[in-house]
Amino acid sequence: MKKVLLFLISLVLLGGCASHMKKIGGNIDQYLVDSDKAVVVFMRPSNWATYHPSRIYDLQNGTVRMVGTLTANEKIAYVTEPGKHSFQSFGTLSRFMDAELEAGKVYYVEIEPHLAGLIVVMYWYTFHPAEPAKVETMEFKKLYNECAYVQFDNPGAEITGAGAKNILEDFAEWEKKSNVDKTIMRTTNGIPF
């Protein structure tokens, strides 16, 4: 009985996590309109860990902004200012990616889910920035096309209070790591549009 109750509670909570996302269809061209901006396409081309959403945040200059929430086979195009960004993907554990974004370029990032634990399940998501040559492969195009575009109700909304404080504290710990242990997306990962 306890397991059933926990399962039902988790469905309600997870449903709330994704409630501000809506499927919008379309293609990348609808986002490539402002050459003064950079576009980052986050995609989760996996059916694995379907019920564990990945929340993505943008950290820039001490400000935390919501990019959106992805579940299996979804993608989101985030239009943002060029420059230095750090992105956080959050499940029950945080992972970060540094990025140097250039105006007039689109960047593609695959998000890979990971699960661990038998009694207490921990999950996290790793970032995998795609090189331009990979974006041109049939394998990448297939994964890209299998993902549906979703949009957050308020893309780029600033996160404040305890939520932002926790994210920034996690980020401060992550920044202490050497670059060898970090995921970094460089301007060369971008494709001009």
Residue, then its C-alpha position, 0 to 999 in steps of 0.5 A: m500500500k505504501k508503494v502505491l501511495l508513494f507512486l501516486i504522490s510522485l505522479v502528482l508532483l511530477g505532473g506539476c513539474a511539467s505543467h508549464m511546458k506545452k508542445i508547440g511543434g514547428n522547426i528550428d527556423q522559427y527561433l533563428v530570427d534575431s542575429d543579435k541573439a544566440v540559440v541553444v537547443f536542449m534535447r532529450p532523445s531518450n525514452w529512458a527515465t521518462y517520468h523524471p523531468s530534467r529542469i534546466y536553468d541559465l546562470q549568468n552574472g549571478t542571475v538564475r533564469m528558467v530555461g524549461t523542463l524536458t521529459a523523454n523525446e522533447k527539445i526546447a530552443y532557448v533564445t538568449e544573449p551571447g556571452k558567458h553562460s552556465f547551464q544547470s540540469f537538475g534532477t535530484l542531483s545537479r550537473f552544470m555546463d559552461a558555455e561561451l555563446e556567440a550571436g547569430k549561432v545555434y548550439y545543440v546539446e543532448i541531455e542524457p539521463h542517469l539513475a542510481g539507487l535501489i531504495v532511494v532513487m537519485y537521478w541526474y542529467t549530463f550535458h553533451p554539446a554537439e560538434p557541428a560535424k555531428v549535427e550533420t550525421m543521420e544519427f543526430k538528425k534522427l534523434y533530433n526529429e524524434c524529439a518534439y519542441v516544447q516551450f516554457d510559459n515564461p522562457g527566461a523567467e528569473i528565479t529568486g529566493a531560496g530556489a536561486k540561492n540553492i542553485l547558486e550554492d551548488f554552482a559555487e561548489w561546481e566552479k571549484k572543480s578543475n576544467v578537466d571535470k567540467t563540461i564546456m560548450r565553446t563558440t566553435n560548437g555553434i553553427p551560424f544561422 
